Amino acid sequence: MSYVIHFDKWGYPDEEYRNLTWEEVCSDDAALAETEAFEYWLNENYEDEGLDASEIAQGLCSNEDFDVSELMEHFRNSDSYYEIQDGYTPIYNYVHVLMSEPTSEEILLVDKYVGNVVVVEIDSCDTCVLALTGCGMDLSDNIEMAYYLTDGESPVRASQIMSLSTEAEAMLHHFRSYAKEFGRVSPIEVSNFIKEYNDGKEKPMEQKEASSV
């Protein structure tokens, strides 16, 4: 069974498809605050105010002179906000079909851990797909990872992992093993892995070394 289809008219997004990833990101303050564009914008406009993008992504602001919601509204009215839409635009005419429509949470996970993939809904086919937003190298590891985060299983297996973060690469290896044993990766398993991974990063170095002995 082929999981790839050709779709020829990316030039008319309002008529042909919905970019579900961009819809979720642009409506979510935390997701927006985690983008590189927001961090650059914040440093450029508030460099002397001691504002931290990672703090703002959590809905917090240590500088009492600023309100998080007002900052995000200011960002949405800036040129930087509109410029980052380009990074969420599919650049190829082929897309990878999903078995079902992903949830908002799953779409935001794809955005966070898979930097070169967006989730798109093609109206004429009444189906959701994964579309690449990057090129220049083998990005099959991005496609495989995005499949696990949405469908829970992947028809794609990357021959090499070269464009994922350290955390995403560890996640991909785990999901491969888990899916092989249990058939598919559940949303609960995704949440459990992320929590355990982050808890492990927060352990003191001596505790990590002791637990590895």
Number of C-alpha atoms within 10 A of each C-alpha: 4 7 13 13 12 10 12 11 11 15 9 9 12 10 12 16 20 16 20 21 23 23 15 17 21 17 11 14 20 18 18 24 26 18 17 12 16 20 17 14 17 20 15 10 9 12 12 8 13 12 18 18 23 15 15 22 19 14 14 17 18 13 12 8 7 13 14 19 13 10 14 21 11 11 19 17 10 12 10 14 17 13 11 17 11 11 15 24 21 21 14 15 13 16 20 21 20 21 15 11 18 17 11 14 13 20 23 22 17 25 22 14 20 22 18 24 25 25 31 26 21 18 13 9 9 9 15 23 25 25 25 23 17 18 10 5 8 14 21 18 23 27 24 20 28 30 23 25 26 25 18 20 22 21 13 16 13 15 9 10 17 14 17 19 13 10 12 19 18 13 20 21 12 16 25 19 13 17 16 12 10 9 12 18 24 19 16 9 15 18 11 12 16 15 12 11 14 12 10 13 11 11 11 9 10 8 11 13 10 8 7 6 5
